[in-house]
Amino acid sequence: MNNFIHVINGFYKPKIYYTDTDSLYISSSNWDKLNEAGLVSENEYCKGKNDYGDGGIIFGLYLAPKVKYNIILTSDGVLKEKKTFKGYKKTFKGYSNDKISVDDYIQLASGHDASNEFKKPWEKSFTNGVVIPKDK
């Protein structure tokens, strides 16, 4: 990862919005620098790739490691949301990140708590015990 940061002069002029062990969220001008340096490829190992295709992030909230909210502008001009919330699927098994709203991210970014109640019907019987139906 250091070779990518070095090419965009990120050690002296940090313009990295979010980073993880295998990713950098950077501006398109820095992406162009990586491309010119031969560090970009869709299918080669140890090279960078844009997970959003020809599109890019136009808005992002980076609240903690693996807790982020992005609005993506696709190359077709369509706006899409991309949400990540570490541990969410483990904690609330059977629910996707779609259950966490943009308002929840904004609440957290503002320093407030966010909570949500998930209603999942269940039945109890003597033969089957507690049964929680799967989502459709």
N, C-alpha and C positions, 0 to 999 in steps of 0.2 A: 504494500500500500504506500510505503514511503516514496517509491519511485514516481507514483502518480502525483503525490503531494509536491514533490520536488519540481516536477515539470511545470506545474501551475504556480510555482513560487509560494506555495501554501504555508511554508514554515516562517516566512518573513511578512507576507501579506495574506493573512488567512481570509479566504473567501469561500469557506466550506460551510454550508448551512447545516449539514447533518452528516455523521459518519458512523459506520459500523465496522465490524471486522472485515467485511468484503464489499463495502459500498461507500460511495461519496455522493453527496448531493451538492452539486456545483452549478455555476451559471453556464449558459451556452457558450460564452466566450472561452471559458476554461475548458469546456468539452472540446472545442475546436483545437485548442493547444494539445490536448491529449491525442486527438486524432492525427494531427500533423506529426507528432512524435512517434506514431506507429503503435500507440498503446490501446487502440480501439479495434475490436473485432466482435462480430456476433457469435462466432463459433470456436474461436481459439481460446485455449486455457491461459490464465494469467493476463488477460486483456480486459479492458473495460467494455461494457455494453450499456445501452440505454434501455432500461426495463420498460420504458414508456414508448418504444418505437421512435417514430419521427416527432412525437409530441414532447411536451415538457411541462414541468410544474410551474403554475402561475401563482399559487398560494400554498404555503405550508406552515403547519404548527408542529414543532418538534419539542415534545414535552419531557421526554426521558428516553433512555435507550429502548428502542423498539416500541415506542409509543409516539405515533406520528399520524398526522392528517394532512393529505395533499389534495389540491384540486389540479387536475391535469387538463391541459388543452391538447387534444389530439390533432394530428395532421389534417383531419377532416373538419376541424373547427368545432368539435363536440367537447363539452366539459364533462369530466368524470371525476368521481371521488375515489381516493385510495386511502383506506384506513388500516392502521396496524395498532394492535394493543397487546403487548406481550402478556402471555399467561391467560388471556381472555378465554380461549377455547378450553383450557384445562379447568378453569374455575367454573365456567358456565357451559358444561358439556352439552352439545347439541345445538348451541346457538352460534351464529356467525357474527363477524364484526359489524354486520349491518344493523345489529340491535343497539350498537353504541352510536348515538346521534352526534351530529356536528355540534349541537348545543352542549353535549357532555364534554367534548374537547375544549370548547371555548370556556366553559365553567372551570375546567382544570387549569387552562392557561391563565385564567384570571385569579388563580389562587384559591378557588372555592372547591368544595367537595362535589362530586357528582355521584348520584346513585340511580339505580334503575331496578324496577321490579319486573321479574319475568314470570308470567303466569303460565304454568304448564299443568294441564289437567292430570289428575291421577285417580286411580281406583284402588280400593283395598278389598281383597276377598280372602276367605279362609284357604282356598285351594291354590291361588296364585300369589298371595302376599300383596305387596304394593306394586302396582303396574303403572309405569309412566309411558304413555304412547309416544311413538317417534313422530317428529315433525314431518310434514308432507313436503 
